[in-house]
Amino acid sequence: MDNVDITISLDYGLREKLSQLAAITKRSEVVVIADMVAAGIDRELALMKDLRRSVESSFSLGSGRVISHQEAMKMLEDVIKKTS
């Protein structure tokens, strides 16, 4: 798989934490960041897919079924709790 270089800007405090984590784990800062980005994207993607499935299974635009804002927020909170 080909890699893509991405440039990011970190505040000083976050950079210090990154350096500490890299030192503790004996990995380079680049590897730490790449692993964390991959894990974060995997987690967020799974969350969004679960959210979409949950909403689609409970609400279909063609069905004429309407849910309240409160019901929708409850569904979202349930999905977030499940994936946290």
PyMOL commands that set and color helices and strands:
alter all, ss='L'
color gray80, all
select helices_A, chain A and resi 12-25+29-58+61-63+69-83
alter helices_A, ss='H'
color red, helices_A
deselect
rebuild
show_as cartoon
